[in-house]
Amino acid sequence: MQYVQQILQSVKESNSNEPEFYQAVEEVLSSISQLVEGNSVYQQQAILERLIEPERQIIFRVPWLDDNGLVQVNRGFRIEFSSTLGPYKGGLRFHPSVNQSVVKFLGFEQILKNALTGLPLGGAKGGADFNPKGKSDNEIMRFCQSYMTELYRHIGANTDVPAGDIGVGAREIGYLFGQYKRITNQFQGVLTGKPEIMGGSSLRTEATGYGVAYFLNAMLDAKSDSLRGKRCLVSGAGNVALYLMEKLDQYDAVILSCSDSKGTLYCKDGLDVALVKHLKNERGAELRDYLNEHKNAEFTPVNQYPSDGHQVWGYEADIALPCATQNEITKKDAETLVENGCSVVCEGANMPTTADALKVFKEHNVFLGPSKAANAGGVATSQFEMAQNSSMQKWRPEQVDEKLQQVMKSIFETISTTAKQYSNEHDLVLGANIAGFERVADAMLKQGVV
């Protein structure tokens, strides 16, 4: 049995209850097999065995009081996966779906994503099975304070620097940071995504969405094309989706759809992006409320979705941009997108495309920008925040945006060049996996067996 297959079999056996983690590992290892099988040093030094095993896994109880005075208990996680290239770096996700498999897959992806930025960042992820939706500000504050009361002992500005993710925005980061400061008596850059008044960076909220747009623009530019007039399907209505839509609008693309937990909003003439942002960011409303002002739009509730797919991908378009959550594009969705003329997919969410869907895209030569490259703008800007905190400086929004554009362009050029060396320059999945792996593996070799 080949080395990579042996490792995959071992991962499946030892992590049998972690399907998301296995999916992420299989996607990466299968992609880099030609590199690893031909390098005896990687095998002799057990690089894969060390890469797929987290350096530290922390699971803890999070007790808190709700507004009725009742004790609630959630489970908290922090997976410190790799510190090879720098301090552990990766977001915190508060959502009922959070479990060890989800956190491990996110942490594993984060290693290579952070490596691709070229910045000194290790990989980690964390979170809790807590749902902020429907909770009062005081309940969220009490939960965050309890969560940080355990987490604080494991993190630090040069050790592990968490950020936000699904369910963790500036409000939650503010509460987490306040509790860390209270416990440690230190005001330091231990979290990123902080409100600007607390040392947060300009454009951190917008960075992931903007970064996806910059990466997509580089993809099209490589094919002597542009976003002008391109019909785009976007899933999600969180920060990534909203700020991606804002930037696409500036590029004169036509945004046809977006979605939230209640359903999909679609308009064949293009959505009013400013209104969508107003509904979600300022009113906290549902997307269906868009119809109150635009009668020509359509809203499909979740209970009317096709049984084997998602309505947001069911329309004719040129580009698909999944920005909601993992495995949101099924095989059927991929087939529908291809049938409806979609030739480009750029992933804003982490691992949003199932393995079967990836095969469909590859068979039909769909140009795909993988999430570990395309959505790296958020973590890149988090590193900018770390740099500003450590030097006690504040960069202007234009400075941050310029650096962000440079990073995203550099990532595209790196993975495109790598893909060309091993296959073809349009296989960006291959290029991202190999380029990220090589940087981490070479550093592991230089650091010895640790």
C-alpha positions in Angstrom: 0.0 0.0 0.0 1.3 3.4 -0.9 2.4 5.8 1.9 -0.5 8.3 1.4 -3.1 5.5 1.3 -1.7 4.1 4.5 -2.0 7.4 6.2 -5.6 7.9 5.0 -6.5 4.4 6.2 -5.0 5.2 9.6 -6.9 8.6 9.8 -10.2 6.8 8.9 -9.7 4.2 11.6 -8.5 6.5 14.4 -11.0 9.2 13.6 -14.0 7.1 12.6 -16.5 9.5 14.1 -15.1 12.6 12.4 -16.3 12.7 8.8 -15.5 16.4 8.2 -12.0 16.0 9.4 -11.4 12.9 7.2 -12.9 14.7 4.2 -10.5 17.6 4.6 -7.5 15.3 5.1 -8.4 13.1 2.1 -8.8 16.1 -0.2 -5.4 17.5 0.7 -3.4 14.2 0.9 -4.9 12.9 -2.4 -3.9 16.1 -4.0 -0.3 16.1 -2.8 0.3 12.4 -3.2 2.5 12.8 -6.3 4.8 15.1 -4.4 4.9 13.0 -1.2 5.3 9.6 -2.8 8.4 10.9 -4.7 10.1 12.3 -1.6 11.6 9.7 0.7 12.6 12.4 3.3 8.9 13.3 3.9 8.2 9.7 4.6 11.3 9.0 6.7 10.5 12.1 8.9 6.8 11.1 9.2 5.8 14.5 7.9 2.2 13.5 7.1 1.7 11.6 10.4 2.9 14.7 12.3 0.9 17.2 10.1 -2.5 15.5 10.6 -2.1 15.1 14.4 -2.9 18.3 16.3 -0.2 19.5 18.6 -2.9 20.1 21.3 -6.6 19.5 21.6 -8.5 21.3 24.3 -12.1 20.5 25.2 -13.8 22.1 28.1 -17.2 22.8 29.9 -18.7 26.2 29.5 -21.4 26.8 32.2 -23.4 30.1 32.1 -26.6 31.7 33.5 -29.4 32.6 31.2 -31.7 35.5 31.8 -34.1 33.3 33.8 -31.3 32.5 36.2 -31.1 28.9 34.9 -27.7 27.2 34.5 -26.8 26.3 30.9 -23.9 24.1 29.8 -22.1 24.0 26.5 -19.0 22.4 25.2 -16.0 24.5 24.2 -13.1 23.6 21.9 -9.7 24.9 20.9 -7.6 22.7 18.5 -4.0 24.1 18.3 -3.0 22.2 15.2 0.3 23.5 14.1 2.8 26.2 15.3 5.4 25.4 12.7 5.2 28.7 10.9 4.1 31.0 13.8 1.7 31.3 16.7 -1.5 29.3 16.4 -4.0 31.4 14.4 -7.6 30.7 13.5 -11.2 31.7 14.4 -13.8 30.7 17.0 -17.1 29.5 15.8 -20.3 29.6 18.0 -22.9 27.4 16.4 -24.9 24.3 17.4 -23.2 22.2 14.7 -19.7 22.7 16.3 -18.1 19.4 17.4 -14.6 18.0 17.4 -14.7 16.9 13.8 -15.8 20.3 12.5 -13.2 22.1 14.6 -10.4 19.7 13.5 -11.3 20.0 9.8 -11.2 23.8 10.1 -8.0 23.8 12.0 -6.3 21.4 9.5 -7.4 23.7 6.6 -6.2 26.7 8.5 -2.6 25.3 8.5 -2.3 25.4 4.7 -4.4 28.6 4.4 -2.2 30.5 6.7 0.9 29.1 5.0 -0.3 30.4 1.6 -0.5 34.0 2.9 3.3 33.9 3.3 2.8 35.4 6.8 4.2 33.9 10.1 1.1 32.1 11.2 0.4 28.7 12.5 -3.0 26.9 12.3 -5.7 26.5 14.9 -9.5 26.6 15.3 -12.0 26.7 18.1 -15.5 27.4 19.2 -18.5 26.0 21.1 -21.8 24.4 20.4 -23.5 27.6 21.6 -26.0 29.4 19.5 -26.0 33.2 19.8 -29.2 33.5 17.8 -32.1 34.4 20.0 -29.9 35.1 23.0 -29.8 38.5 24.7 -26.7 40.6 24.8 -26.3 39.8 28.5 -26.6 36.0 27.9 -24.0 36.3 25.1 -21.7 38.3 27.4 -22.0 35.8 30.2 -21.3 32.9 27.9 -18.2 34.6 26.4 -16.9 35.4 29.8 -17.3 31.8 30.9 -15.7 30.5 27.7 -12.7 32.8 28.1 -12.3 31.9 31.8 -11.1 28.5 30.6 -9.5 29.5 27.2 -7.3 32.4 28.6 -4.7 30.0 30.0 -4.1 28.5 26.6 -3.7 31.6 24.4 -1.4 34.6 24.2 -0.1 37.2 21.7 2.8 35.0 20.7 1.2 31.6 21.5 -2.3 31.4 20.1 -4.4 34.3 18.7 -8.0 33.4 18.1 -10.4 35.5 15.9 -14.0 35.4 14.9 -15.9 33.0 12.7 -19.6 32.0 12.3 -21.5 33.4 15.3 -18.5 35.3 16.6 -18.4 38.9 15.5 -17.1 42.2 17.0 -19.6 42.0 19.9 -18.4 38.5 20.9 -14.8 39.4 20.4 -15.2 42.5 22.6 -16.7 40.4 25.4 -14.0 37.7 25.1 -11.2 40.4 25.1 -12.7 42.2 28.1 -12.7 39.0 30.1 -9.1 38.1 29.0 -8.0 41.6 30.1 -9.8 41.3 33.4 -8.3 37.9 34.2 -4.7 38.5 33.0 -4.4 42.2 33.7 -2.9 42.6 30.3 -4.0 44.7 27.3 -2.4 42.8 24.4 -3.2 41.6 20.9 -4.5 38.2 22.0 -7.6 38.3 19.8 -8.1 39.8 16.3 -11.3 41.1 14.9 -11.6 43.5 17.9 -13.6 46.7 17.6 -11.3 49.4 16.3 -11.5 51.4 19.6 -9.9 48.4 21.3 -7.0 48.0 18.8 -8.9 46.3 16.0 -7.7 46.8 12.4 -9.6 48.8 9.8 -11.4 46.6 7.3 -11.1 43.4 9.4 -14.9 42.9 9.2 -14.8 43.3 5.4 -11.5 41.5 4.8 -12.7 38.0 4.0 -15.4 39.1 1.6 -13.2 41.7 -0.1 -10.4 39.1 -0.3 -12.6 36.6 -2.1 -13.5 39.3 -4.7 -9.8 40.2 -5.1 -8.9 36.5 -5.6 -11.8 36.0 -8.0 -10.7 39.1 -10.0 -7.2 37.6 -10.3 -8.7 34.3 -11.5 -10.6 36.1 -14.3 -7.7 38.3 -15.1 -5.5 35.3 -15.7 -8.1 34.3 -18.4 -8.1 37.8 -19.9 -11.6 38.3 -18.5 -13.3 40.5 -15.9 -16.2 40.7 -13.5 -18.1 43.3 -15.5 -21.5 42.0 -16.3 -20.9 38.5 -14.8 -23.9 36.9 -13.3 -23.1 35.8 -9.8 -24.8 33.4 -7.4 -23.8 34.0 -3.7 -24.8 31.9 -0.7 -25.0 33.2 2.8 -25.8 36.6 4.2 -23.1 37.0 6.8 -20.0 39.2 6.7 -18.3 37.2 4.0 -21.2 37.2 1.7 -22.3 40.8 2.3 -18.9 42.3 1.8 -18.1 40.1 -1.2 -21.4 41.3 -2.7 -20.4 44.9 -2.0 -17.1 44.5 -3.8 -18.6 42.6 -6.7 -21.1 45.4 -7.1 -18.1 47.8 -7.3 -16.7 45.6 -10.0 -20.0 45.9 -12.0 -20.9 42.3 -11.6 -24.6 41.3 -11.3 -25.4 39.6 -8.0 -28.4 37.4 -8.6 -28.9 35.6 -5.2 -28.0 35.2 -1.6 -29.4 33.2 1.3 -29.9 32.9 5.0 -31.2 30.3 7.4 -34.8 30.9 6.2 -34.3 30.6 2.5 -32.9 32.0 -0.8 -33.4 35.5 -2.3 -33.2 35.8 -6.1 -33.7 38.6 -8.6 -33.0 38.0 -12.3 -32.1 41.7 -12.8 -29.7 41.8 -9.9 -30.1 42.4 -6.2 -30.0 45.8 -4.5 -26.9 45.1 -2.5 -27.2 48.2 -0.3 -30.7 47.1 0.8 -29.5 43.6 1.5 -26.7 45.0 3.7 -29.2 47.3 5.4 -31.6 44.5 6.2 -28.9 42.2 7.6 -26.5 44.6 9.3 -28.7 47.3 10.6 -32.1 45.8 11.0 -31.2 42.1 11.7 -34.1 41.2 9.4 -34.7 38.2 7.2 -34.0 38.2 3.5 -37.7 37.7 2.8 -38.2 41.3 3.9 -36.4 42.4 0.8 -39.7 41.7 -1.1 -41.4 44.5 0.8 -39.5 47.0 -1.4 -38.7 44.9 -4.5 -41.7 43.0 -5.7 -39.9 41.6 -8.7 -37.6 39.5 -6.5 -38.3 35.9 -5.4 -37.8 34.2 -2.0 -37.8 30.4 -1.7 -38.1 29.2 1.9 -35.9 26.3 3.0 -38.8 23.8 3.2 -39.2 24.2 -0.6 -35.6 23.5 -1.5 -34.9 20.4 -3.7 -34.3 17.4 -1.5 -30.8 16.8 -2.8 -29.5 20.3 -3.1 -29.9 24.0 -2.4 -32.1 26.5 -4.2 -29.4 29.2 -4.3 -27.6 27.2 -7.0 -30.7 26.6 -9.1 -30.4 29.6 -11.5 -28.5 30.4 -14.7 -25.3 32.2 -13.9 -21.6 32.5 -14.8 -20.0 32.3 -11.3 -20.9 30.6 -8.1 -19.7 31.9 -4.8 -20.5 29.7 -1.8 -20.1 31.7 1.4 -22.3 30.0 4.0 -20.9 26.8 5.4 -19.1 23.5 4.8 -20.5 21.0 2.2 -23.2 23.3 0.9 -22.7 22.4 -2.7 -23.8 18.9 -3.3 -23.2 16.7 -6.3 -26.7 17.6 -7.6 -26.0 21.3 -7.1 -22.7 21.0 -9.0 -24.5 19.3 -11.9 -27.2 22.0 -11.9 -24.6 24.8 -11.9 -22.8 23.2 -14.9 -26.1 22.7 -16.8 -26.9 26.4 -16.1 -23.7 27.7 -17.6 -21.6 28.2 -14.5 -17.9 28.0 -15.5 -16.2 29.6 -12.4 -16.6 28.7 -8.7 -14.8 30.7 -6.0 -15.2 29.4 -2.4 -15.8 32.0 0.3 -16.8 29.5 3.0 -14.5 26.8 4.4 -14.8 23.5 2.4 -18.2 24.4 1.0 -18.0 21.8 -1.9 -18.5 18.1 -1.2 -16.0 15.6 -2.6 -18.5 14.4 -5.2 -19.3 18.0 -6.3 -15.6 18.7 -6.8 -15.4 15.7 -9.1 -18.2 17.1 -11.2 -16.5 20.5 -11.5 -13.2 18.8 -12.5 -14.9 16.7 -15.1 -16.5 19.8 -16.7 -13.3 22.0 -16.4 -15.0 24.5 -14.0 -12.3 27.0 -12.9 -12.4 26.6 -9.1 -10.8 28.8 -6.5 -10.4 26.7 -3.3 -11.3 28.2 0.0 -7.9 27.8 1.6 -6.7 30.3 -1.0 -9.7 32.4 -1.8 -10.9 33.2 1.7 -7.5 33.8 3.2 -8.1 37.6 3.3 -9.6 37.4 6.7 -6.6 35.7 8.4 -4.2 37.9 6.4 -5.9 41.0 7.8 -5.8 39.4 11.3 -2.1 39.2 11.0 -2.1 42.9 10.0 -4.0 43.5 13.2 -1.4 41.6 15.2 1.4 43.6 13.6 -0.4 46.9 14.5 -1.0 45.7 18.0 2.6 44.7 18.6 4.0 48.0 17.3 1.2 50.0 18.9 0.3 51.6 15.5 -2.9 52.2 13.6 -2.9 51.8 9.8 -5.3 53.7 7.6 -8.0 51.7 5.7 -6.3 52.4 2.4 -3.0 50.9 3.7 -4.8 47.8 4.9 -6.7 47.4 1.7 -3.6 47.8 -0.4 -1.8 45.1 1.7 -4.8 42.8 1.4 -4.9 43.1 -2.4 -1.2 42.4 -2.6 -1.6 39.2 -0.4 -4.5 37.9 -2.4 -2.8 38.5 -5.7 0.4 36.9 -4.4 -1.6 33.8 -3.2 -3.1 33.4 -6.7 0.2 33.7 -8.4 1.8 31.2 -6.1 -0.8 28.5 -6.5 -1.2 29.1 -10.2 2.6 28.8 -10.7 2.7 25.7 -8.5 -0.2 24.1 -10.4 1.5 24.7 -13.7 4.6 22.9 -12.4 2.6 19.8 -11.4 -0.3 19.7 -13.8 -1.9 22.8 -15.3 -2.2 26.4 -14.1 -6.0 26.2 -13.8 -5.9 23.4 -11.3 -5.9 25.8 -8.3 -6.9 23.1 -5.8 -3.7 21.1 -6.6 -1.6 24.3 -6.6 -3.0 25.5 -3.2 -2.5 22.1 -1.5 1.0 21.6 -2.8 2.2 25.2 -2.2 0.8 25.3 1.3 2.1 21.8 2.2 5.6 22.5 0.9 6.0 25.6 3.0 4.9 23.8 6.2 6.7 20.6 5.5 10.0 22.3 4.8 9.8 24.3 8.0 9.0 21.1 9.9 12.1 19.4 8.6 14.3 22.4 9.7 12.8 22.3 13.2 13.5 18.7 13.9 11.2 16.1 15.4 8.9 18.3 17.6 
